[in-house]
Amino acid sequence: MPHEHLGQLPVVIVAGLHAAARNEVVDRLLEAVPGSVALHHDLTEAAAGGVVRTVRDTTGALSRDETPLVDDCACCALREDLVPELLRLAGTARLAVVELWDSVEPKAMAEVIAVHGGDRLALTNVITAVDPALVLPCLANGDDLAEAGLAAAATDRRTVGDTWARQLEYAPVLAVVANDVADEEDHALLAQLHPTARRVAADSPELARAAFAGFDVEAAAAAQHPACALLPHDADESGVATLVWHRRRPFHPERLYEALEDLCCAAARSRGRFWLADRPDTLLAWDAAGGALCVENAGPWLASLPDAAWELIPPMRRAAAALDWHPEHGDCCQHLVFTSPGLDRDGLERLLDSCLLTDAEFASGPESWKRLPAAFDDLLDAV
């Protein structure tokens, strides 16, 4: 295996809700890279007051200890304990495989390692382990993590579906385990959900090479930001379709709000950015899975900022805006992507178009738009 990180411990993160698939991927990495170890924090018994940390190699467990919760939060305990334990392993291991617990998302842990690992740790990649037969069942699961016994803290309000979506879409590598139950539809769904990912078979030599391929935390974060996210393209294969809906006028807030339930249930996964007439300067994020929708204020559209403020905007955000710039509206737009088996593309387009401002409403201008019913205030301004 390549090893260009002299004096540093290479670290690869393996994430995913599919525990059996994750364990298989970790085992295969340990077998493929002599001298590697796996570090896992088990949050299963966190309610009892602690997190169990295990370090193992191909021969079995090397150590097993308990670390206390931090502010009654198991994920916080993981953040506090992860880097010190990796630093302890530096110099003795050739590769550290960080196996995240079921509902822990890789983005936060990757950033912890990148920020606090100093010059002794090198984050070499993030891999999400996937059982293709479970992609849709997990994505369509709208249960709260607490109901599924997977909450990382008492205040954890995530759902199974949205957690799985973020685990899947953040990783540049998807390690796919073999499952005879999976069909062409399952594989098409996986490909359309994250078309830019490198998909490798868990039992192939390519997996170990992918572990050392390199990882850019800032680029990965930018790829998830709604302003410059690398969203999927239109596709239609094996019964799975992706619709990219792009328009240049804002939504009527009340009509969109009334259509939310139908829009959330129209696809297994939808995401993107949208433009609301009563908040014409605000870029809004759309993130839906398992029938549950999250809408968030993602900051201003660049078109609403004075020229002097552009120097403070990250280059990737400016580049994304420039690629989609309109002479009249700048980067303000609707850019939503819906992916699902059995997607009703025509019906979905008609419903979305019906939520836009009419010609007369659009012609009245932004000052008039701001006086429209503020239907999204409860969602966007909740404390």
C-alpha positions in Angstrom: 0.0 0.0 0.0 1.2 3.6 -0.7 2.5 5.4 2.3 3.5 9.0 1.6 2.7 10.3 5.1 6.2 10.0 6.7 6.0 10.7 10.4 2.2 10.7 10.3 -0.4 8.0 11.0 -2.7 7.6 8.0 -6.4 7.5 9.2 -9.4 6.3 7.2 -12.9 6.7 8.4 -15.5 4.0 7.8 -19.1 5.1 8.4 -22.6 3.8 7.7 -25.8 2.7 9.3 -25.4 -0.8 7.8 -23.4 -2.3 10.7 -22.7 -5.7 9.1 -21.5 -4.0 5.9 -19.4 -1.7 8.0 -17.8 -4.5 9.9 -17.0 -6.4 6.8 -15.3 -3.4 5.2 -13.2 -2.8 8.3 -12.2 -6.4 8.5 -11.1 -6.4 4.9 -9.0 -3.3 5.4 -7.3 -4.9 8.4 -6.5 -8.0 6.4 -5.3 -6.0 3.3 -3.0 -3.6 5.2 -0.5 -5.3 7.5 0.1 -3.4 10.8 -3.3 -1.7 10.7 -5.7 -1.3 13.6 -9.3 -0.4 14.0 -10.7 2.0 16.5 -14.3 1.9 17.4 -16.4 3.8 20.0 -19.6 1.9 20.8 -22.4 4.2 21.8 -25.0 1.4 22.4 -24.9 1.7 26.2 -24.4 5.5 26.3 -27.6 5.8 28.3 -25.9 4.0 31.1 -23.2 6.8 31.2 -20.3 5.8 29.1 -18.9 5.0 25.7 -16.9 1.7 25.1 -13.7 2.2 23.1 -12.2 -0.8 21.4 -8.9 -1.1 19.5 -8.4 -4.3 17.5 -6.4 -5.8 14.7 -6.8 -9.1 12.7 -6.1 -11.1 15.8 -8.8 -9.6 17.9 -9.2 -6.9 20.6 -6.0 -5.2 21.7 -7.7 -3.0 24.3 -11.2 -2.2 25.6 -11.9 0.8 27.8 -14.8 3.0 28.8 -14.8 6.8 28.4 -17.4 8.9 30.2 -20.0 11.0 28.5 -19.5 14.7 27.9 -22.5 16.8 28.9 -24.7 13.7 28.6 -23.7 13.4 25.0 -22.1 10.2 23.6 -21.1 11.9 20.4 -19.3 14.7 22.4 -17.4 12.0 24.3 -16.4 10.5 20.9 -15.1 13.9 19.7 -13.1 14.4 22.9 -11.6 10.9 22.9 -11.0 10.2 19.2 -7.8 12.3 18.5 -6.0 11.5 21.8 -6.5 7.8 21.1 -5.3 8.1 17.5 -2.2 10.0 18.7 -1.5 7.2 21.1 -1.6 4.8 18.2 0.7 7.0 16.0 4.1 5.4 15.5 2.8 1.9 16.2 0.2 1.4 13.4 0.6 1.6 9.7 -3.1 2.6 9.2 -5.8 3.5 11.7 -9.3 2.5 10.6 -11.9 4.6 12.5 -15.1 2.6 12.5 -17.9 5.0 13.4 -20.9 3.8 15.3 -24.2 3.4 13.4 -25.6 6.9 13.5 -22.4 8.9 13.8 -21.9 11.1 10.8 -18.5 11.2 9.2 -18.3 14.9 8.5 -18.0 16.0 12.1 -15.4 13.3 12.9 -13.4 14.1 9.7 -13.2 17.8 10.8 -12.2 16.9 14.3 -9.3 14.8 13.0 -8.3 17.5 10.4 -8.3 20.3 13.0 -6.8 18.6 16.0 -4.6 15.9 14.5 -1.8 18.4 13.9 1.2 17.1 12.0 0.9 13.5 13.4 -2.3 12.4 11.8 -3.2 12.4 8.1 -6.9 11.8 7.2 -6.5 9.7 4.0 -10.1 9.1 3.1 -13.7 8.7 4.2 -15.6 5.5 3.2 -19.2 4.7 3.7 -20.0 1.0 3.8 -23.2 0.1 1.9 -25.4 -2.9 1.7 -27.2 -2.1 -1.6 -30.4 -4.0 -0.5 -30.7 -1.6 2.5 -30.2 1.7 0.8 -33.9 2.4 0.1 -35.3 0.9 3.4 -32.9 3.2 5.4 -33.6 6.2 3.2 -37.3 5.8 3.5 -37.2 5.4 7.2 -38.7 8.5 8.8 -38.3 7.3 12.4 -36.4 9.4 14.9 -33.1 7.9 15.8 -34.3 7.8 19.4 -37.1 5.5 18.4 -34.6 3.2 16.6 -32.3 3.2 19.6 -29.6 5.1 17.6 -29.7 8.6 19.2 -26.2 9.9 20.1 -27.6 12.3 22.7 -30.9 13.1 24.6 -31.3 16.1 22.3 -30.7 14.1 19.1 -33.6 14.9 16.7 -32.3 13.4 13.5 -34.2 10.7 11.6 -32.9 7.4 10.3 -33.4 8.6 6.7 -31.7 12.0 6.8 -28.8 10.5 8.8 -28.2 7.8 6.3 -28.5 10.3 3.4 -25.7 12.5 4.9 -23.5 9.4 5.6 -23.9 8.3 2.0 -23.5 11.7 0.3 -20.5 13.0 2.3 -18.1 10.1 1.5 -16.1 10.2 -1.8 -15.9 6.3 -1.6 -18.8 3.9 -1.2 -17.6 0.3 -0.3 -20.4 -2.0 -1.5 -20.8 -5.4 0.1 -22.2 -8.3 -1.9 -25.9 -9.1 -1.3 -27.8 -11.5 -3.6 -31.0 -9.9 -2.6 -30.0 -6.5 -4.1 -31.3 -6.0 -7.7 -30.7 -3.5 -10.5 -33.0 -1.0 -9.0 -31.0 -0.9 -5.7 -27.8 -0.4 -7.6 -29.3 2.3 -9.8 -30.7 4.1 -6.8 -27.2 4.1 -5.2 -25.6 5.4 -8.3 -28.1 8.2 -8.7 -28.0 9.3 -5.1 -24.2 9.9 -5.2 -23.1 9.8 -8.9 -19.6 11.3 -8.2 -18.7 8.7 -5.6 -16.1 6.1 -6.3 -17.9 2.8 -5.8 -15.7 -0.2 -4.9 -16.5 -3.8 -4.0 -15.7 -4.5 -0.4 -13.9 -7.6 -1.4 -11.7 -6.0 -4.1 -8.1 -4.9 -3.8 -9.3 -1.4 -4.8 -10.7 -0.9 -1.3 -7.3 -0.8 0.3 -6.0 1.6 -2.4 -9.0 3.8 -1.8 -8.2 4.0 1.9 -5.0 5.9 1.1 -6.3 8.0 -1.8 -6.4 11.3 0.1 -9.2 13.5 1.5 -9.8 17.3 1.5 -12.1 18.3 4.4 -12.8 21.8 3.1 -13.7 20.5 -0.4 -16.0 17.9 1.1 -17.8 20.5 3.3 -18.2 22.8 0.3 -19.7 19.9 -1.8 -22.4 19.6 0.9 -23.2 23.3 1.2 -26.6 24.0 -0.5 -25.1 27.0 -2.4 -22.5 24.9 -4.2 -23.4 21.3 -3.6 -22.5 18.7 -6.3 -26.1 17.7 -6.9 -27.1 14.7 -9.1 -28.0 15.2 -12.8 -31.2 14.0 -14.6 -31.2 10.2 -14.9 -33.6 7.4 -15.6 -32.5 3.8 -15.2 -33.8 0.4 -14.0 -37.0 2.0 -12.6 -35.1 4.8 -10.7 -35.3 8.4 -11.8 -33.7 11.7 -10.9 -35.4 14.9 -11.7 -33.5 18.2 -11.7 -35.9 21.1 -11.4 -34.4 24.5 -12.1 -36.4 27.8 -12.4 -35.7 31.5 -12.3 -38.6 32.9 -10.3 -39.4 32.6 -6.5 -41.9 30.4 -4.8 -45.2 31.8 -3.5 -44.7 31.0 0.2 -48.2 30.0 1.0 -48.7 27.7 -2.1 -45.3 26.0 -1.5 -46.2 25.4 2.2 -49.5 23.8 1.3 -47.7 21.5 -1.2 -44.9 20.4 1.3 -46.4 17.1 2.3 -46.9 16.0 -1.3 -43.4 17.1 -2.3 -41.8 15.3 0.6 -43.6 12.1 -0.2 -42.9 12.3 -4.0 -39.4 11.0 -3.7 -37.2 8.9 -1.5 -34.6 11.7 -1.4 -34.8 15.4 -2.4 -32.3 18.3 -1.8 -31.1 21.6 -3.1 -31.6 25.3 -2.7 -34.7 27.4 -3.2 -35.9 31.0 -3.4 -38.9 32.2 -1.4 -40.7 35.4 -2.5 -41.2 36.9 1.0 -37.4 36.3 1.7 -36.0 37.3 -1.7 -32.4 37.8 -0.4 -32.1 34.6 1.5 -30.8 31.3 0.1 -32.8 28.5 1.6 -31.7 24.9 1.9 -34.0 22.0 1.1 -33.2 18.5 2.6 -35.7 15.7 2.7 -35.6 11.9 3.2 -38.0 9.4 4.7 -40.9 11.8 4.2 -39.3 14.4 6.6 -38.2 17.8 5.4 -35.7 20.2 6.8 -35.5 23.8 5.5 -32.8 26.1 6.7 -31.5 29.6 6.2 -28.2 29.1 4.4 -27.3 32.8 4.3 -27.7 35.5 1.6 -27.8 35.0 -2.2 -24.6 36.5 -3.5 -26.7 38.7 -5.8 -28.0 40.5 -2.6 -24.5 41.4 -1.4 -22.5 44.5 -2.2 -19.4 44.0 -4.4 -17.1 44.6 -1.5 -18.5 41.7 0.5 -17.6 39.2 -2.3 -13.9 39.1 -1.1 -15.2 37.4 2.1 -16.9 34.6 0.2 -15.1 31.3 -0.2 -13.8 30.8 -3.8 -15.9 27.6 -4.3 -19.1 29.5 -3.5 -18.2 32.3 -5.9 -17.3 29.8 -8.6 -20.6 28.0 -8.2 -22.6 31.3 -8.4 -20.7 32.4 -11.5 -21.6 29.1 -13.3 -25.3 29.7 -12.6 -25.4 33.5 -12.9 -28.4 35.2 -14.5 -28.1 38.8 -15.8 -31.2 39.9 -13.9 -31.5 37.6 -10.8 -27.8 36.7 -10.3 -27.6 33.4 -8.4 -31.1 33.5 -7.1 -33.0 30.4 -8.4 -34.7 27.2 -7.7 -32.4 24.2 -7.9 -34.1 21.1 -6.4 -33.2 17.4 -7.2 -35.6 14.5 -6.6 -34.5 10.9 -6.7 -36.6 7.8 -6.3 -37.9 4.5 -7.7 -41.1 5.1 -9.6 -40.7 8.9 -9.7 -43.7 10.7 -11.3 -41.5 13.3 -13.1 -44.4 15.0 -14.9 -46.6 15.3 -11.9 -43.8 16.5 -9.7 -42.9 19.2 -12.2 -46.5 20.4 -12.5 -46.8 20.6 -8.7 -43.5 22.5 -8.3 -44.4 24.9 -11.1 -47.8 25.6 -9.5 -46.0 26.9 -6.4 -44.1 29.6 -8.3 -45.2 33.2 -8.5 -47.6 33.8 -11.3 -46.7 36.3 -14.1 -48.7 39.1 -12.4 -47.2 38.3 -8.9 -43.7 38.2 -10.3 -44.1 41.5 -12.2 -45.1 43.2 -8.9 -41.5 43.1 -7.8 -39.6 42.3 -4.6 -41.1 44.9 -2.4 -44.6 43.5 -3.1 -43.3 39.9 -2.6 -42.2 40.7 0.9 -45.8 41.4 1.8 -47.0 37.9 0.9 -48.1 35.6 3.7 -45.0 34.5 5.7 -45.9 30.8 5.7 -42.4 29.6 6.5 -41.7 31.7 9.6 -42.4 28.9 12.1 -40.0 26.6 10.2 -37.2 29.1 9.7 -37.4 31.3 12.8 -37.9 28.6 15.4 -35.6 29.1 18.4 
